[in-house]
Amino acid sequence: MTPLVQTLSLLAKEEGYNKTHIPGVGVLKASESREREPLCYSQGIFIVAQSAKRIYLEQQTYEYNPDNYLVLTLPIPAECETIVVEDKPLLSMLVDIDISLLHPLVRLFDHHQQATDTMEDLLEAGSSLYVSPVTDSFSATVLRLAQCLHSPLESEALGKGLVQELLFHVLNGEQAAPLFALARHNTHIARLERAMKYMHEHYDQSLDVGCLASMANMSPSTFHRNFRHMTSSSPIQYLKKLRLSRARELLQDHGVRVKQAAAEVGYESPTQFSREFKRYFGLTPQACAAA
């Protein structure tokens, strides 16, 4: 058992997502493999200590395991497969991307002329997610971050600095252009992120694509094209997947009734909600709640 696996095992007291003393940092545990299923991924850095996960997005497959980590610069609905190897539970750390920590790091990279991608490269950053190999320096920072999570004092005193150190190593890693692009004000990823943040905060409301395009400082047609390119969904499809994913959380984790869950995520018709839920997840809301 590696030191990181041992440390995360003590932090992952429950199946699923476990919060820690550092906001935006969590530990995930899954004791059984799960077949490919829809999942709404949040923006962040995903580090696996044991076993593996796969993301399927359009025709692309991304696997992250102890040898590499996943970076999502935008929250996306995708399909996920959990692979438990040799009966060893999946253990992973999830770290939100804190823009307030990212910006000063990118300015330092610029000051030291270490940001090698041109603005044209960043504007054309073709993906909102990528997988990068784990390095020794990255692993050392991850372990120290995980160890400090055991102590509220260390988490408060050292946590922010260790998260920033982790971001530094990610920016220094391979294929980091999408993360640099997120920190630039005029790139497609940064503009889309503003609109998508609003969608995640107001998914239960009726949202106008034209207004979302204005938030991204794009024409509706350009917004629609770039949105689909980065997420493999249209804005309307994305909103529907987001609503349904949130409804599944309400049904499974909070014991909310089907009609109430439909209303809370913005559906006026419970019948339409049930129909679209079954089409997306392959089972009825009632069966999901009972699972």
The 8 nearest C-alpha neighbors of each residue, nearest first, counted from 0:
[[1, 4, 5, 2, 3, 49, 6, 48],
 [0, 2, 4, 3, 5, 48, 6, 49],
 [3, 1, 5, 4, 6, 0, 142, 7],
 [4, 2, 6, 5, 1, 142, 7, 48],
 [5, 3, 1, 7, 6, 2, 48, 8],
 [4, 6, 2, 8, 3, 7, 1, 0],
 [5, 7, 3, 8, 4, 9, 2, 146],
 [6, 8, 10, 4, 9, 5, 11, 3],
 [9, 7, 5, 11, 6, 10, 4, 90],
 [8, 10, 7, 6, 11, 12, 5, 149],
 [9, 11, 7, 8, 12, 6, 26, 149],
 [12, 10, 8, 13, 9, 17, 26, 7],
 [11, 13, 10, 9, 14, 17, 8, 28],
 [14, 12, 11, 15, 17, 28, 16, 27],
 [13, 15, 28, 29, 16, 12, 11, 30],
 [16, 14, 28, 27, 29, 13, 17, 26],
 [15, 17, 27, 26, 25, 18, 28, 14],
 [18, 16, 26, 25, 11, 27, 15, 19],
 [19, 17, 25, 16, 26, 24, 20, 22],
 [18, 20, 21, 25, 24, 148, 17, 22],
 [19, 21, 151, 154, 148, 22, 18, 155],
 [20, 22, 19, 24, 154, 23, 158, 155],
 [23, 21, 24, 20, 19, 18, 25, 95],
 [22, 24, 95, 94, 21, 25, 93, 96],
 [25, 23, 94, 22, 21, 93, 19, 95],
 [24, 26, 18, 93, 17, 19, 92, 23],
 [27, 25, 92, 17, 91, 16, 11, 93],
 [26, 28, 16, 91, 15, 90, 17, 92],
 [27, 29, 90, 15, 14, 89, 11, 30],
 [30, 28, 89, 88, 31, 14, 15, 27],
 [29, 31, 88, 89, 28, 83, 32, 87],
 [32, 30, 29, 83, 33, 88, 86, 82],
 [31, 33, 82, 83, 81, 34, 30, 29],
 [34, 32, 81, 80, 31, 35, 82, 36],
 [33, 35, 80, 36, 81, 32, 79, 82],
 [34, 36, 80, 79, 78, 33, 37, 81],
 [35, 37, 78, 79, 34, 38, 80, 280],
 [38, 36, 78, 77, 79, 280, 39, 76],
 [39, 37, 78, 77, 76, 40, 79, 36],
 [38, 40, 76, 75, 77, 244, 41, 241],
 [41, 39, 75, 74, 76, 38, 42, 77],
 [40, 42, 74, 43, 39, 75, 73, 71],
 [41, 43, 74, 73, 71, 72, 95, 96],
 [44, 42, 95, 96, 71, 94, 70, 41],
 [43, 45, 70, 94, 69, 93, 95, 71],
 [44, 46, 93, 69, 68, 92, 70, 43],
 [45, 47, 68, 92, 91, 93, 44, 48],
 [48, 46, 91, 64, 65, 49, 90, 92],
 [47, 49, 65, 91, 90, 4, 3, 46],
 [48, 50, 90, 89, 47, 65, 51, 4],
 [51, 49, 89, 83, 84, 82, 64, 87],
 [52, 50, 64, 82, 63, 81, 49, 83],
 [53, 51, 81, 63, 80, 62, 82, 64],
 [52, 54, 62, 80, 61, 79, 63, 55],
 [55, 53, 79, 61, 78, 60, 62, 56],
 [54, 56, 60, 78, 59, 77, 79, 57],
 [57, 55, 59, 77, 58, 54, 60, 78],
 [56, 58, 59, 55, 231, 60, 77, 230],
 [59, 57, 56, 60, 55, 231, 61, 54],
 [60, 58, 56, 57, 55, 61, 54, 62],
 [61, 59, 55, 54, 56, 62, 53, 58],
 [60, 62, 54, 53, 55, 63, 59, 130],
 [63, 61, 53, 52, 54, 60, 64, 51],
 [62, 64, 68, 67, 52, 51, 69, 53],
 [63, 65, 51, 47, 66, 67, 50, 52],
 [66, 64, 48, 47, 67, 49, 63, 50],
 [67, 65, 64, 133, 132, 68, 63, 47],
 [68, 66, 132, 133, 131, 63, 64, 65],
 [69, 67, 46, 63, 130, 131, 45, 132],
 [68, 70, 130, 45, 44, 129, 63, 131],
 [71, 69, 44, 128, 129, 43, 130, 72],
 [72, 70, 128, 42, 43, 73, 127, 44],
 [71, 73, 127, 42, 128, 178, 70, 43],
 [74, 72, 42, 71, 127, 75, 192, 41],
 [75, 73, 41, 42, 40, 71, 72, 76],
 [74, 76, 40, 39, 230, 73, 77, 41],
 [75, 77, 39, 38, 40, 240, 237, 74],
 [78, 76, 56, 38, 37, 55, 75, 39],
 [79, 77, 37, 36, 55, 38, 54, 35],
 [78, 80, 54, 35, 36, 53, 38, 55],
 [79, 81, 35, 53, 34, 52, 33, 82],
 [82, 80, 52, 33, 32, 51, 83, 53],
 [81, 83, 32, 51, 52, 50, 84, 80],
 [84, 82, 32, 50, 89, 88, 31, 87],
 [83, 85, 50, 86, 87, 82, 88, 51],
 [86, 84, 87, 83, 50, 88, 82, 49],
 [87, 85, 84, 83, 88, 30, 31, 50],
 [86, 88, 85, 84, 83, 89, 50, 49],
 [89, 87, 30, 29, 83, 90, 86, 28],
 [88, 90, 50, 29, 49, 28, 83, 30],
 [91, 89, 28, 49, 48, 27, 47, 88],
 [90, 92, 47, 27, 46, 48, 26, 89],
 [91, 93, 26, 46, 25, 45, 27, 47],
 [92, 94, 45, 25, 24, 44, 26, 46],
 [95, 93, 24, 44, 43, 23, 96, 92],
 [94, 96, 43, 23, 97, 42, 44, 24],
 [97, 95, 43, 98, 94, 42, 44, 101],
 [96, 98, 100, 99, 95, 101, 23, 163],
 [97, 99, 101, 100, 102, 96, 182, 181],
 [98, 100, 97, 101, 102, 103, 96, 104],
 [101, 99, 98, 97, 102, 163, 103, 104],
 [100, 102, 98, 104, 99, 103, 97, 105],
 [101, 103, 105, 104, 100, 182, 99, 98],
 [104, 102, 106, 105, 101, 100, 107, 99],
 [105, 103, 107, 101, 106, 102, 108, 167],
 [104, 106, 108, 102, 107, 103, 109, 101],
 [107, 105, 109, 103, 104, 108, 110, 102],
 [108, 106, 110, 104, 109, 105, 111, 103],
 [107, 109, 113, 105, 111, 114, 106, 110],
 [108, 110, 112, 106, 107, 111, 114, 113],
 [111, 109, 107, 112, 108, 106, 113, 105],
 [110, 112, 108, 109, 113, 107, 114, 106],
 [113, 111, 109, 110, 114, 108, 115, 107],
 [112, 114, 108, 111, 115, 109, 110, 107],
 [115, 113, 108, 109, 112, 116, 105, 117],
 [114, 116, 113, 117, 112, 109, 108, 176],
 [117, 115, 120, 114, 121, 118, 176, 119],
 [116, 118, 120, 119, 121, 115, 114, 122],
 [119, 117, 121, 120, 122, 116, 186, 180],
 [118, 120, 122, 117, 121, 123, 116, 124],
 [121, 119, 117, 123, 118, 122, 116, 124],
 [122, 120, 124, 118, 180, 123, 119, 176],
 [123, 121, 186, 119, 120, 124, 187, 118],
 [122, 124, 120, 121, 125, 119, 187, 186],
 [125, 123, 121, 122, 177, 126, 120, 176],
 [124, 126, 123, 127, 229, 228, 177, 122],
 [127, 125, 128, 229, 124, 177, 129, 228],
 [126, 128, 72, 229, 73, 71, 177, 125],
 [129, 127, 71, 70, 126, 72, 130, 69],
 [128, 130, 70, 69, 131, 71, 174, 127],
 [129, 131, 69, 68, 70, 67, 61, 63],
 [130, 132, 67, 68, 173, 133, 69, 129],
 [133, 131, 67, 66, 134, 68, 130, 173],
 [132, 134, 67, 66, 137, 68, 131, 138],
 [135, 133, 137, 136, 138, 132, 172, 67],
 [134, 136, 138, 137, 139, 133, 140, 141],
 [137, 135, 139, 138, 134, 140, 168, 133],
 [136, 138, 134, 140, 135, 139, 168, 141],
 [139, 137, 141, 135, 136, 140, 134, 142],
 [138, 140, 136, 142, 137, 141, 135, 143],
 [139, 141, 143, 137, 142, 138, 144, 165],
 [142, 140, 138, 144, 139, 143, 145, 137],
 [141, 143, 145, 139, 144, 140, 3, 146],
 [144, 142, 146, 140, 145, 141, 147, 139],
 [143, 145, 141, 147, 142, 146, 161, 140],
 [144, 146, 142, 148, 143, 147, 141, 6],
 [147, 145, 143, 148, 144, 149, 142, 6],
 [146, 148, 144, 153, 149, 154, 145, 150],
 [149, 147, 145, 146, 150, 154, 20, 19],
 [150, 148, 147, 146, 151, 10, 145, 154],
 [149, 151, 153, 152, 148, 147, 154, 20],
 [152, 150, 154, 153, 20, 155, 149, 148],
 [151, 153, 155, 150, 154, 156, 157, 147],
 [154, 152, 156, 150, 147, 157, 155, 151],
 [155, 153, 158, 151, 152, 147, 157, 148],
 [154, 156, 152, 153, 158, 157, 151, 21],
 [155, 157, 153, 154, 152, 158, 159, 160],
 [158, 156, 153, 154, 160, 159, 155, 161],
 [157, 159, 154, 161, 160, 155, 156, 162],
 [160, 158, 162, 161, 157, 163, 155, 156],
 [159, 161, 163, 158, 162, 157, 164, 156],
 [160, 162, 164, 158, 163, 159, 144, 165],
 [163, 161, 165, 159, 164, 160, 158, 166],
 [164, 162, 166, 160, 161, 165, 100, 167],
 [165, 163, 161, 167, 162, 166, 160, 168],
 [164, 166, 162, 168, 167, 163, 161, 140],
 [167, 165, 169, 163, 164, 168, 170, 162],
 [166, 168, 164, 170, 165, 169, 171, 163],
 [169, 167, 171, 165, 170, 166, 137, 172],
 [168, 170, 166, 172, 171, 167, 165, 175],
 [171, 169, 167, 168, 172, 175, 166, 178],
 [172, 170, 168, 169, 167, 173, 175, 166],
 [173, 171, 169, 170, 175, 168, 174, 131],
 [172, 174, 175, 131, 171, 132, 169, 170],
 [175, 173, 176, 172, 131, 129, 177, 130],
 [174, 176, 178, 170, 173, 177, 172, 179],
 [175, 177, 179, 178, 174, 180, 121, 124],
 [178, 176, 180, 179, 175, 124, 127, 181],
 [179, 177, 181, 180, 175, 176, 72, 182],
 [178, 180, 176, 182, 181, 177, 175, 183],
 [181, 179, 177, 121, 183, 178, 182, 186],
 [180, 182, 189, 178, 179, 188, 183, 177],
 [181, 183, 179, 180, 102, 184, 189, 101],
 [184, 182, 180, 181, 185, 186, 189, 179],
 [183, 185, 189, 186, 182, 190, 181, 180],
 [186, 184, 183, 190, 189, 187, 122, 188],
 [187, 185, 122, 189, 188, 180, 183, 184],
 [186, 188, 190, 189, 122, 191, 185, 225],
 [187, 189, 191, 186, 190, 181, 192, 180],
 [190, 188, 181, 192, 186, 191, 187, 184],
 [191, 189, 215, 187, 192, 188, 193, 186],
 [190, 192, 188, 194, 193, 189, 215, 187],
 [191, 193, 195, 189, 190, 194, 196, 188],
 [194, 192, 196, 191, 190, 195, 215, 197],
 [195, 193, 197, 191, 196, 211, 192, 214],
 [196, 194, 198, 192, 197, 193, 191, 199],
 [195, 197, 199, 193, 198, 194, 192, 200],
 [196, 198, 200, 194, 195, 199, 201, 193],
 [199, 197, 195, 201, 202, 196, 200, 194],
 [200, 198, 196, 197, 202, 201, 195, 241],
 [199, 201, 197, 198, 202, 196, 203, 195],
 [202, 200, 198, 203, 204, 199, 197, 206],
 [201, 203, 198, 204, 199, 200, 242, 238],
 [204, 202, 265, 264, 201, 263, 205, 242],
 [205, 203, 202, 201, 265, 206, 264, 198],
 [204, 206, 207, 203, 265, 202, 201, 266],
 [207, 205, 204, 208, 211, 202, 210, 198],
 [206, 208, 210, 209, 211, 205, 212, 235],
 [209, 207, 211, 210, 212, 206, 219, 234],
 [208, 210, 212, 207, 211, 219, 213, 218],
 [209, 211, 213, 212, 207, 208, 214, 206],
 [212, 210, 208, 214, 213, 209, 194, 207],
 [211, 213, 209, 215, 217, 219, 210, 214],
 [214, 212, 216, 210, 215, 211, 217, 209],
 [215, 213, 211, 212, 216, 194, 210, 193],
 [214, 216, 190, 212, 213, 217, 191, 194],
 [217, 215, 213, 214, 212, 190, 218, 222],
 [218, 216, 212, 215, 222, 213, 221, 219],
 [217, 219, 221, 220, 222, 212, 216, 213],
 [220, 218, 222, 212, 221, 209, 223, 217],
 [219, 221, 223, 222, 218, 224, 217, 212],
 [222, 220, 224, 218, 223, 219, 217, 225],
 [223, 221, 219, 225, 220, 212, 217, 224],
 [222, 224, 226, 220, 221, 225, 219, 227],
 [223, 225, 221, 227, 222, 226, 220, 228],
 [226, 224, 228, 222, 227, 223, 221, 229],
 [227, 225, 223, 229, 228, 224, 222, 230],
 [226, 228, 231, 232, 233, 230, 224, 225],
 [227, 229, 225, 226, 231, 230, 224, 125],
 [230, 228, 226, 227, 127, 126, 231, 225],
 [229, 231, 232, 227, 75, 228, 226, 127],
 [232, 230, 227, 228, 229, 57, 233, 56],
 [233, 231, 227, 230, 237, 236, 234, 226],
 [232, 234, 227, 236, 235, 237, 223, 226],
 [235, 233, 237, 236, 238, 232, 226, 223],
 [236, 234, 238, 237, 233, 239, 232, 208],
 [237, 235, 239, 233, 238, 234, 232, 240],
 [236, 238, 234, 240, 235, 239, 232, 233],
 [239, 237, 241, 235, 236, 240, 242, 234],
 [238, 240, 236, 242, 241, 237, 243, 235],
 [241, 239, 243, 237, 242, 238, 244, 236],
 [240, 242, 238, 244, 239, 243, 237, 245],
 [243, 241, 239, 245, 264, 240, 244, 238],
 [242, 244, 246, 240, 245, 241, 239, 247],
 [245, 243, 247, 241, 246, 242, 240, 39],
 [244, 246, 248, 242, 247, 243, 241, 249],
 [247, 245, 243, 249, 248, 244, 260, 242],
 [246, 248, 250, 244, 249, 245, 251, 243],
 [249, 247, 245, 251, 246, 252, 250, 244],
 [250, 248, 253, 246, 247, 255, 252, 251],
 [249, 251, 288, 255, 247, 254, 248, 253],
 [252, 250, 288, 248, 249, 247, 254, 253],
 [253, 251, 248, 249, 250, 254, 247, 255],
 [252, 254, 249, 255, 250, 251, 248, 256],
 [253, 255, 250, 251, 252, 249, 256, 288],
 [256, 254, 250, 253, 249, 260, 259, 257],
 [257, 255, 259, 258, 260, 254, 250, 288],
 [256, 258, 260, 259, 261, 284, 255, 285],
 [257, 259, 261, 260, 256, 269, 262, 255],
 [258, 260, 262, 256, 261, 257, 263, 255],
 [261, 259, 257, 263, 262, 258, 246, 255],
 [260, 262, 266, 258, 259, 263, 264, 269],
 [261, 263, 266, 259, 265, 260, 264, 267],
 [264, 262, 260, 261, 265, 259, 203, 266],
 [265, 263, 203, 242, 262, 261, 266, 246],
 [264, 266, 203, 262, 263, 204, 267, 261],
 [267, 265, 262, 261, 268, 264, 272, 269],
 [266, 268, 262, 265, 269, 261, 272, 271],
 [267, 269, 271, 270, 266, 272, 261, 262],
 [270, 268, 272, 271, 258, 261, 273, 267],
 [271, 269, 273, 268, 272, 274, 275, 267],
 [270, 272, 274, 268, 269, 273, 275, 266],
 [271, 273, 269, 275, 270, 274, 276, 261],
 [274, 272, 276, 270, 271, 275, 269, 277],
 [273, 275, 271, 277, 272, 276, 270, 278],
 [276, 274, 278, 272, 277, 273, 279, 271],
 [277, 275, 273, 279, 278, 274, 272, 280],
 [278, 276, 282, 283, 281, 280, 274, 279],
 [277, 279, 275, 276, 281, 280, 274, 282],
 [278, 280, 276, 277, 281, 275, 37, 240],
 [281, 279, 277, 282, 278, 276, 37, 36],
 [280, 282, 277, 278, 279, 283, 276, 36],
 [283, 281, 277, 280, 286, 287, 284, 276],
 [282, 284, 277, 286, 285, 287, 273, 276],
 [283, 285, 287, 286, 288, 273, 257, 276],
 [284, 286, 288, 283, 287, 289, 257, 282],
 [287, 285, 289, 283, 288, 284, 290, 282],
 [286, 288, 284, 290, 285, 289, 283, 282],
 [289, 287, 250, 251, 285, 286, 290, 284],
 [288, 290, 286, 287, 285, 251, 250, 284],
 [289, 287, 288, 286, 251, 285, 250, 284]]
